[in-house]
């Protein structure tokens, strides 16, 4: 059984040190993913599992607006601190399974190593479908060291049926570009 409070506590604990511990690894993943997509100034983006805002800091000036969402309060605070001067960013502490946004709100959703539990995948993907506009793109990746990796991978692929999907290697992880058709 999943325990979101435990996950939140772990990331709250990592809030101040996450960028030092994993920043370079995350930047490498972002490099791979950003080479695959052309960002448009008119687009509104959701960074689901924004962590300390590393990806947001790279895309904020290329998009109309970016909203960072994370389950961890400390991660949201760290992202706010990193991007405090950007007028193109906002932050929300929320669960990816229950996004507080209207339908068709985003043209791009990044969920880079944001979902660690295969039980969360179906609802997270459904929320992405709900909040993405027609032709929107979901960029989703999972870490290979995730518990129940194969169940997680299968759950993602099942959730993306009916989408235009491209699977790819993202560093040591696995990722998908999925476009609503």
SULQUI-V498144 format. One record per residue. N is the residue number from 1. D_CENTER is the distance of its C-alpha to the mean C-alpha in Angstrom with 1 decimal. Layout:
# SULQUI-V498144
((N,D_CENTER) (N,D_CENTER))
This chain:
# SULQUI-V498144
((1,22.4) (2,19.0) (3,19.3) (4,16.5) (5,19.0) (6,19.4) (7,15.7) (8,15.5) (9,18.8) (10,17.7) (11,14.8) (12,17.3) (13,19.7) (14,17.5) (15,16.5) (16,19.3) (17,19.3) (18,15.8) (19,15.8) (20,19.2) (21,18.6) (22,15.4) (23,14.9) (24,16.8) (25,15.1) (26,11.6) (27,13.5) (28,15.0) (29,11.9) (30,10.8) (31,14.5) (32,14.5) (33,11.7) (34,13.1) (35,16.5) (36,15.7) (37,14.8) (38,17.1) (39,15.7) (40,18.1) (41,19.3) (42,19.6) (43,15.9) (44,13.8) (45,10.1) (46,7.3) (47,4.6) (48,3.3) (49,4.6) (50,6.1) (51,8.9) (52,11.8) (53,10.6) (54,11.3) (55,9.2) (56,10.2) (57,13.7) (58,13.8) (59,13.0) (60,14.4) (61,17.9) (62,17.2) (63,15.9) (64,17.7) (65,15.1) (66,11.6) (67,10.5) (68,8.5) (69,8.1) (70,8.8) (71,11.4) (72,13.4) (73,15.8) (74,16.6) (75,13.1) (76,13.2) (77,16.7) (78,15.9) (79,13.4) (80,16.2) (81,18.7) (82,17.1) (83,16.8) (84,19.9) (85,21.7) (86,19.3) (87,20.3) (88,17.4) (89,14.8) (90,14.6) (91,13.0) (92,12.9) (93,13.2) (94,12.3) (95,11.5) (96,8.8) (97,12.1) (98,13.9) (99,12.3) (100,15.1) (101,15.0) (102,17.6) (103,17.5) (104,16.8) (105,15.2) (106,12.7) (107,13.4) (108,10.0) (109,6.5) (110,3.9) (111,2.0) (112,4.4) (113,6.8) (114,5.3) (115,8.1) (116,11.4) (117,13.8) (118,15.0) (119,16.5) (120,13.2) (121,12.1) (122,14.7) (123,14.0) (124,10.2) (125,11.0) (126,14.0) (127,12.2) (128,10.1) (129,13.6) (130,15.2) (131,13.3) (132,13.1) (133,16.5) (134,18.8) (135,18.0) (136,14.3) (137,11.8) (138,8.8) (139,7.5) (140,6.7) (141,8.0) (142,10.0) (143,12.4) (144,16.0) (145,17.3) (146,15.5) (147,18.3) (148,19.4) (149,17.5) (150,19.6) (151,19.1) (152,15.3) (153,15.6) (154,18.3) (155,16.4) (156,13.5) (157,16.3) (158,18.3) (159,15.7) (160,15.4) (161,19.2) (162,20.6) (163,17.9) (164,18.6) (165,16.7) (166,16.8) (167,16.1) (168,15.9) (169,16.2) (170,13.6) (171,15.9) (172,16.9) (173,13.9) (174,13.6) (175,11.3) (176,11.8) (177,12.1) (178,13.1) (179,15.1) (180,16.7) (181,20.4))
